[in-house]
Amino acid sequence: MKKMFRKKNGSISIAKVVGWIFLIALLVVAAFAVKVYQDIQAVRQSIVVEMVDVENLRDDDVSIEEGEPLNILLIGTDDDELERDTNDGYVGRSDTLMMITLNPQNRTTKFLSIPRDALAMVDGSPDKINHAYAYGGAELTIDTVQQFLGVPIDYYAVVNMSGLISLIDAIGGIEVTSPLTFEYRGTGFVKGETREVNGVKAMNFARMRYDDPEGEVGRQNRQKIVVKAVIDKLLSFDTLTTYPEILKVVSQNVRTNFDITTALNIYQNYLPALDNISSIQFNGMEETYINEVFYFYIPISSRLQVSNEIRQQLSMSPLVASDLIDPLDSEHEIAATKVAIIFNQYPTGLSQEETDRILAMQQEAQWLREYNETEPEVVPDYTETYQPPIVQPTQPSNPPVYYPPESVNPPETTQPPVNPPVEPEVPVEPEVPVEPEQPVTPEPPVEENLPTDSTE
């Protein structure tokens, strides 16, 4: 063996050593590539690819081979197969809606989080945007988001919460830096502190919103931190040894409209877009209550600003305000037939005093809304079209003769007779009852002395 690396003069040949090392490395890489290819082919058969029939807002389909800018919609559902299992009848909703715009040409990536409580037109009726998934799955969700922002969705991926937990565990956890101090479901975080978390703790970090001063906006920012940490970890060499577990998790928990080949092409051609990652957010979101249900109302001006920033990334022409639909337009009414799903199933963590205060705000907001929507009755103006008729006075042919009334002497006034005062009658006292007389018993008659017969 040693003779293979020695020259004729007995010294070791560096070139031969390097050549053998390179050959061995090449064989290892080739064997690894074959193994990866076999694993990918196995995943290809098991991954769920679901094509959707949605409106195409592009003139031409995007070309991945040429690296044209594209949009991917991530839909994170709130079913976790534990507390919320769809097999037990739970209707899943999109707990997270995140749009990722990739542009490898200018080496930029834009993240946009859409609030789950945003008021949007869902299947023709105003409703919360996250209810679209409960009513029509990924297809209705994509149509709703496209109409809400006026931008095309080229690809989508649906991941349930348990799948994201498994994915984070498969890549060995992630590192997050908390923007605030809080505790959620037994997991504590300190502001400014970076710590490594597993899947469950990462979800606790991303899902809390009631203790965040920024509410839903703060929750969206933490979700972006988690997604970016997952992407960074997937692109690192640390995942080379764990890729079989990653592929397994993806095949079991992800539903999408692109296959493995498309995913690999995106990875190859769009990697430069990850050099600069930034976020887009809505400005001027308004908290409102309609029929005692909370919504985020995003004005058209804010949606238009976000839409045109995304369309610029996609090399598309800008929109105008009339291209978007306002869900609070007077032509639409809040649908009342979907109450079964709109109730928030997460614990509020509010005290009774805070709950009462929110209810009072709801009632006040509802009253103001009804008052502002009540328009005064418009009285039609007929001054320009109505001409009053001209009536000519007519003289009667035989005017009536006037006879003055006879003078009537006023009746003489007489003093009314004065009656003397009448003394009040003295009440008659009731007679004392008289005892009835006892009947007199007649005396018996007295016998007279009759003369006696004398006999002489």
C-alpha positions as CSV (number, residue, x, y, z in Angstrom):
1,M,0.0,0.0,0.0
2,K,2.8,2.3,0.8
3,K,4.4,1.7,-2.6
4,M,1.4,3.2,-4.2
5,F,2.3,6.6,-2.8
6,R,6.1,6.5,-3.2
7,K,8.2,7.6,-6.1
8,K,10.9,5.5,-7.6
9,N,13.5,7.1,-5.4
10,G,11.4,6.1,-2.3
11,S,9.9,9.5,-1.4
12,I,6.2,9.9,-0.9
13,S,4.3,11.4,-3.9
14,I,2.1,14.3,-2.7
15,A,0.3,14.3,-6.1
16,K,-0.7,10.6,-5.7
17,V,-2.0,11.2,-2.1
18,V,-4.1,14.2,-3.2
19,G,-5.4,12.3,-6.2
20,W,-6.5,9.4,-4.0
21,I,-8.1,11.7,-1.5
22,F,-10.0,13.4,-4.2
23,L,-11.1,10.1,-5.7
24,I,-12.4,8.8,-2.4
25,A,-14.2,12.1,-1.7
26,L,-15.7,11.9,-5.1
27,L,-17.0,8.4,-4.5
28,V,-18.4,9.4,-1.1
29,V,-20.2,12.4,-2.7
30,A,-21.5,10.2,-5.5
31,A,-22.8,7.6,-3.0
32,F,-24.4,10.4,-1.0
33,A,-26.0,11.9,-4.1
34,V,-27.4,8.5,-5.1
35,K,-28.8,8.1,-1.6
36,V,-30.3,11.5,-1.6
37,Y,-31.8,10.9,-5.1
38,Q,-33.4,7.6,-3.9
39,D,-34.8,9.3,-0.8
40,I,-36.2,12.1,-2.9
41,Q,-37.8,9.6,-5.3
42,A,-39.4,7.9,-2.3
43,V,-40.7,11.2,-1.0
44,R,-42.0,12.1,-4.5
45,Q,-44.4,9.2,-4.3
46,S,-45.7,10.2,-0.8
47,I,-45.9,14.0,-0.9
48,V,-49.4,15.4,-1.3
49,V,-49.5,17.6,-4.4
50,E,-52.9,19.4,-4.7
51,M,-53.4,21.6,-7.7
52,V,-55.9,24.5,-7.3
53,D,-58.3,26.1,-9.7
54,V,-57.9,29.8,-9.0
55,E,-58.0,33.0,-11.1
56,N,-54.7,33.6,-12.8
57,L,-53.7,37.3,-12.4
58,R,-50.7,37.0,-14.6
59,D,-50.6,37.4,-18.4
60,D,-48.0,34.6,-18.6
61,D,-47.0,31.8,-16.2
62,V,-43.9,32.5,-14.2
63,S,-40.8,30.7,-15.4
64,I,-38.8,29.1,-12.6
65,E,-36.0,28.0,-14.9
66,E,-35.4,31.7,-15.8
67,G,-35.6,32.8,-12.2
68,E,-38.6,35.2,-12.7
69,P,-40.0,36.8,-9.5
70,L,-42.7,34.7,-7.8
71,N,-45.1,34.7,-4.9
72,I,-45.5,31.8,-2.4
73,L,-48.3,31.8,0.2
74,L,-47.6,29.9,3.4
75,I,-50.8,28.8,5.1
76,G,-50.4,27.6,8.7
77,T,-53.5,25.9,10.1
78,D,-54.4,25.8,13.7
79,D,-55.3,22.0,13.8
80,D,-52.6,20.1,15.8
81,E,-54.0,16.6,15.8
82,L,-54.1,16.9,19.7
83,E,-56.5,19.5,21.1
84,R,-57.8,20.4,17.7
85,D,-58.0,17.2,15.6
86,T,-59.8,17.4,12.2
87,N,-60.6,13.7,12.5
88,D,-62.8,14.6,15.5
89,G,-64.8,17.1,13.5
90,Y,-62.7,20.2,14.3
91,V,-62.8,22.7,11.4
92,G,-59.3,24.0,10.8
93,R,-58.6,27.7,10.1
94,S,-55.6,29.5,8.8
95,D,-53.9,30.6,11.9
96,T,-51.0,32.1,9.8
97,L,-51.1,33.7,6.4
98,M,-47.6,34.7,5.2
99,M,-46.7,35.8,1.7
100,I,-43.1,35.4,0.5
101,T,-42.0,37.3,-2.6
102,L,-38.8,36.0,-4.1
103,N,-36.8,38.1,-6.6
104,P,-33.4,36.6,-7.4
105,Q,-32.8,39.3,-10.0
106,N,-32.4,42.0,-7.4
107,R,-31.5,39.5,-4.7
108,T,-34.3,40.4,-2.4
109,T,-37.1,38.6,-0.4
110,K,-40.2,40.3,1.0
111,F,-42.2,38.9,3.9
112,L,-45.8,40.0,4.4
113,S,-48.0,38.7,7.3
114,I,-51.8,39.1,6.8
115,P,-53.7,39.4,10.1
116,R,-55.9,36.4,10.7
117,D,-58.8,38.8,11.8
118,A,-58.5,41.0,8.8
119,L,-61.9,41.9,7.3
120,A,-62.0,40.7,3.7
121,M,-64.5,39.5,1.0
122,V,-64.7,35.7,1.5
123,D,-66.7,34.0,-1.2
124,G,-68.7,37.2,-1.9
125,S,-69.4,38.1,1.8
126,P,-67.4,40.2,4.3
127,D,-65.8,37.9,6.9
128,K,-62.5,37.2,8.6
129,I,-59.9,36.3,6.1
130,N,-58.8,33.2,8.1
131,H,-62.3,31.7,7.7
132,A,-61.7,31.2,4.0
133,Y,-59.7,28.0,4.8
134,A,-62.5,26.7,6.9
135,Y,-65.1,27.3,4.1
136,G,-63.1,26.3,1.0
137,G,-59.6,25.1,1.9
138,A,-56.5,26.3,0.2
139,E,-58.3,27.2,-3.0
140,L,-60.7,29.7,-1.5
141,T,-57.9,31.1,0.7
142,I,-55.8,31.8,-2.4
143,D,-58.7,33.4,-4.2
144,T,-59.5,35.5,-1.1
145,V,-55.9,36.7,-0.7
146,Q,-55.5,37.5,-4.4
147,Q,-58.7,39.6,-4.4
148,F,-57.7,41.2,-1.1
149,L,-54.4,42.5,-2.4
150,G,-54.6,42.2,-6.2
151,V,-51.4,40.2,-6.5
152,P,-50.9,36.7,-8.0
153,I,-50.2,33.6,-5.8
154,D,-47.9,31.3,-7.9
155,Y,-47.4,28.6,-5.3
156,Y,-48.7,27.7,-1.9
157,A,-47.9,25.4,1.0
158,V,-50.2,24.3,3.8
159,V,-48.6,23.2,7.0
160,N,-50.5,22.3,10.2
161,M,-49.1,23.2,13.6
162,S,-48.0,19.8,14.5
163,G,-46.1,19.5,11.2
164,L,-44.2,22.7,11.9
165,I,-43.3,21.4,15.4
166,S,-42.0,18.2,13.8
167,L,-40.0,20.1,11.2
168,I,-38.3,22.3,13.8
169,D,-37.4,19.2,15.8
170,A,-36.1,17.5,12.7
171,I,-33.6,20.3,12.0
172,G,-32.4,20.2,15.6
173,G,-34.3,23.2,16.8
174,I,-33.8,26.9,16.1
175,E,-32.5,30.1,17.8
176,V,-34.8,33.0,18.5
177,T,-34.2,36.4,20.1
178,S,-37.3,37.6,21.9
179,P,-38.3,41.3,21.4
180,L,-40.1,41.3,24.8
181,T,-40.3,39.4,28.1
182,F,-43.3,37.1,28.5
183,E,-44.4,33.6,29.4
184,Y,-46.8,31.5,27.4
185,R,-47.9,27.9,28.3
186,G,-45.1,27.4,30.6
187,T,-42.3,28.7,28.3
188,G,-40.6,31.9,29.4
189,F,-38.7,34.4,27.2
190,V,-36.6,37.4,28.2
191,K,-36.3,40.5,26.1
192,G,-33.1,40.6,24.1
193,E,-32.1,37.1,25.1
194,T,-31.3,34.6,22.4
195,R,-32.1,31.0,23.2
196,E,-32.4,27.7,21.4
197,V,-35.9,26.2,21.3
198,N,-37.5,23.0,20.1
199,G,-40.7,22.8,18.1
200,V,-43.2,23.2,21.0
201,K,-41.3,26.2,22.5
202,A,-41.0,27.8,19.1
203,M,-44.8,27.6,18.7
204,N,-45.3,29.1,22.1
205,F,-42.9,31.9,21.1
206,A,-44.8,32.6,17.8
207,R,-48.4,32.2,18.9
208,M,-48.8,34.4,22.0
209,R,-50.6,37.7,21.3
210,Y,-52.7,38.8,24.3
211,D,-49.7,39.7,26.5
212,D,-48.0,41.6,23.6
213,P,-48.4,45.4,23.7
214,E,-48.5,45.3,19.9
215,G,-51.2,42.6,19.8
216,E,-51.5,40.9,16.5
217,V,-48.7,43.0,14.9
218,G,-46.3,41.8,17.6
219,R,-47.4,38.2,17.0
220,Q,-46.8,38.5,13.3
221,N,-43.3,39.8,13.9
222,R,-42.5,36.8,16.1
223,Q,-43.8,34.5,13.4
224,K,-41.4,36.0,10.9
225,I,-38.6,35.5,13.3
226,V,-39.5,31.7,13.5
227,V,-39.9,31.3,9.7
228,K,-36.6,33.1,9.0
229,A,-34.8,30.9,11.6
230,V,-36.2,27.8,10.0
231,I,-35.0,28.9,6.5
232,D,-31.5,29.7,7.8
233,K,-31.3,26.4,9.5
234,L,-32.5,24.5,6.4
235,L,-29.8,26.3,4.3
236,S,-27.0,25.5,6.7
237,F,-24.8,22.4,6.5
238,D,-26.2,21.3,9.9
239,T,-29.2,19.7,8.2
240,L,-27.2,17.5,5.8
241,T,-27.3,14.6,8.1
242,T,-30.9,15.1,9.1
243,Y,-32.4,15.5,5.6
244,P,-34.1,12.0,5.6
245,E,-36.2,13.1,8.7
246,I,-36.9,16.5,7.1
247,L,-38.2,14.8,3.9
248,K,-40.3,12.5,6.0
249,V,-41.9,15.4,7.9
250,V,-42.5,17.3,4.7
251,S,-44.2,14.4,3.0
252,Q,-46.5,13.8,6.0
253,N,-47.4,17.3,6.9
254,V,-47.2,19.6,3.9
255,R,-49.7,20.0,1.1
256,T,-48.7,22.1,-1.9
257,N,-49.1,22.6,-5.6
258,F,-45.4,22.1,-6.5
259,D,-43.6,18.8,-6.6
260,I,-40.1,17.9,-5.5
261,T,-38.6,18.8,-8.9
262,T,-40.1,22.3,-8.7
263,A,-39.0,22.7,-5.2
264,L,-35.4,21.8,-6.1
265,N,-35.5,24.2,-9.0
266,I,-36.7,27.0,-6.7
267,Y,-33.9,26.1,-4.3
268,Q,-31.3,26.2,-7.0
269,N,-32.5,29.3,-8.9
270,Y,-33.8,31.5,-6.2
271,L,-31.1,31.1,-3.5
272,P,-29.7,34.6,-4.3
273,A,-33.0,36.2,-3.3
274,L,-32.3,35.3,0.3
275,D,-29.3,37.6,0.5
276,N,-31.6,40.5,1.6
277,I,-34.8,39.6,3.6
278,S,-37.1,42.4,4.7
279,S,-40.7,42.7,5.9
280,I,-43.7,44.6,4.6
281,Q,-46.6,45.5,6.9
282,F,-49.9,47.2,6.8
283,N,-50.2,50.8,8.1
284,G,-53.4,52.3,9.6
285,M,-55.1,49.0,10.7
286,E,-58.3,49.8,12.6
287,E,-59.8,47.7,15.3
288,T,-63.5,47.4,14.9
289,Y,-66.5,45.4,16.1
290,I,-69.3,44.3,13.9
291,N,-72.2,42.4,15.5
292,E,-70.1,42.0,18.6
293,V,-67.3,40.3,16.6
294,F,-63.8,41.7,16.5
295,Y,-62.1,42.5,13.1
296,F,-59.0,44.3,11.8
297,Y,-60.2,46.7,9.1
298,I,-57.4,47.6,6.7
299,P,-58.3,50.7,4.6
300,I,-57.9,50.5,0.9
301,S,-55.1,53.1,1.0
302,S,-53.0,50.8,3.2
303,R,-53.8,47.7,1.1
304,L,-53.0,49.6,-2.1
305,Q,-49.6,50.6,-0.8
306,V,-48.7,47.0,0.2
307,S,-50.1,45.7,-3.1
308,N,-48.0,48.0,-5.3
309,E,-44.8,47.3,-3.3
310,I,-45.3,43.6,-4.0
311,R,-46.2,44.1,-7.6
312,Q,-43.1,46.1,-8.0
313,Q,-41.1,43.2,-6.7
314,L,-42.9,41.0,-9.3
315,S,-42.2,43.5,-12.1
316,M,-45.9,44.1,-12.5
317,S,-47.7,47.4,-13.2
318,P,-49.2,49.2,-10.2
319,L,-52.9,49.2,-9.3
320,V,-55.3,52.1,-8.4
321,A,-57.8,52.2,-5.5
322,S,-60.7,51.3,-7.7
323,D,-59.1,47.9,-8.4
324,L,-59.6,46.8,-4.8
325,I,-62.9,46.0,-3.0
326,D,-63.9,47.6,0.3
327,P,-65.7,45.0,2.5
328,L,-67.4,47.8,4.4
329,D,-69.0,49.1,1.2
330,S,-72.7,49.8,1.7
331,E,-73.5,47.2,-1.0
332,H,-72.3,44.4,1.2
333,E,-73.7,43.0,4.5
334,I,-71.9,41.0,7.2
335,A,-72.9,37.4,6.7
336,A,-74.8,36.1,9.7
337,T,-74.9,32.5,8.7
338,K,-71.4,31.6,9.6
339,V,-71.5,32.3,13.3
340,A,-70.6,28.7,14.1
341,I,-66.9,29.2,13.3
342,I,-66.2,32.8,14.2
343,F,-65.9,32.4,17.9
344,N,-62.3,32.5,19.1
345,Q,-61.3,29.2,20.6
346,Y,-58.2,30.4,22.3
347,P,-58.2,31.3,26.0
348,T,-58.3,35.1,26.3
349,G,-56.4,35.4,29.6
350,L,-58.5,38.5,30.4
351,S,-59.9,39.4,33.8
352,Q,-63.6,40.0,34.2
353,E,-63.0,43.7,34.5
354,E,-61.1,43.7,31.2
355,T,-63.8,41.6,29.5
356,D,-66.5,44.0,30.7
357,R,-64.5,46.9,29.3
358,I,-64.1,45.3,25.9
359,L,-67.9,44.5,25.8
360,A,-68.6,48.2,26.6
361,M,-66.3,49.2,23.8
362,Q,-68.1,46.8,21.4
363,Q,-71.4,48.3,22.2
364,E,-70.2,51.8,21.8
365,A,-68.5,51.0,18.5
366,Q,-71.7,49.3,17.2
367,W,-73.7,52.3,18.2
368,L,-71.3,54.7,16.5
369,R,-71.3,52.5,13.4
370,E,-75.1,52.4,13.2
371,Y,-75.3,56.2,13.9
372,N,-72.8,57.1,11.2
373,E,-74.4,54.8,8.6
374,T,-77.9,56.4,9.2
375,E,-78.2,59.0,6.5
376,P,-80.8,61.8,6.8
377,E,-83.8,61.4,4.6
378,V,-83.4,63.3,1.3
379,V,-86.4,65.4,0.4
380,P,-86.7,65.7,-3.4
381,D,-86.5,69.2,-4.7
382,Y,-89.4,70.0,-7.0
383,T,-88.7,73.7,-7.4
384,E,-87.2,73.3,-10.9
385,T,-89.9,71.0,-12.3
386,Y,-93.1,71.9,-10.5
387,Q,-95.1,75.0,-11.6
388,P,-98.1,75.9,-9.4
389,P,-101.4,76.3,-11.4
390,I,-102.6,79.9,-12.1
391,V,-106.1,80.3,-10.8
392,Q,-108.2,83.3,-12.0
393,P,-110.7,84.7,-9.5
394,T,-114.3,84.4,-10.8
395,Q,-117.3,86.6,-9.9
396,P,-120.5,84.9,-9.0
397,S,-123.4,85.6,-11.4
398,N,-125.9,86.3,-8.6
399,P,-124.1,87.7,-5.7
400,P,-125.9,87.0,-2.4
401,V,-127.8,89.9,-0.8
402,Y,-126.5,90.8,2.6
403,Y,-128.9,91.4,5.4
404,P,-127.5,92.7,8.6
405,P,-128.6,90.8,11.6
406,E,-131.3,92.2,13.8
407,S,-130.2,93.9,17.0
408,V,-130.7,91.7,19.9
409,N,-131.0,93.2,23.3
410,P,-128.8,91.5,25.8
411,P,-130.7,89.6,28.4
412,E,-131.2,91.4,31.7
413,T,-129.0,90.2,34.4
414,T,-130.7,89.2,37.6
415,Q,-129.2,88.2,40.8
416,P,-129.6,84.6,41.6
417,P,-132.0,84.0,44.6
418,V,-130.3,83.6,47.9
419,N,-131.5,80.7,49.8
420,P,-131.2,80.8,53.6
421,P,-128.7,78.4,55.0
422,V,-130.2,75.1,55.8
423,E,-129.3,73.7,59.2
424,P,-128.0,70.3,59.0
425,E,-130.4,67.6,60.1
426,V,-129.7,66.1,63.5
427,P,-129.3,62.4,63.0
428,V,-132.1,60.5,64.6
429,E,-130.9,58.2,67.2
430,P,-132.2,54.7,66.8
431,E,-135.0,53.8,69.1
432,V,-134.2,51.6,72.0
433,P,-135.8,48.2,71.4
434,V,-138.8,47.7,73.7
435,E,-139.2,44.4,75.2
436,P,-142.4,42.7,74.1
437,E,-145.2,42.6,76.6
438,Q,-145.9,39.3,78.2
439,P,-149.3,38.1,77.4
440,V,-151.8,38.3,80.3
441,T,-153.2,35.0,81.2
442,P,-157.0,35.3,81.7
443,E,-158.3,34.5,85.1
444,P,-160.6,31.5,85.3
445,P,-164.3,32.4,85.7
446,V,-165.6,32.5,89.2
447,E,-168.5,30.2,89.8
448,E,-171.6,31.9,91.1
449,N,-173.3,30.6,94.2
450,L,-176.4,29.0,92.9
451,P,-179.4,28.6,95.1
452,T,-179.7,25.2,96.4
453,D,-183.0,23.2,96.3
454,S,-184.4,23.0,99.7
455,T,-186.8,20.3,100.6
456,E,-189.1,21.0,103.0
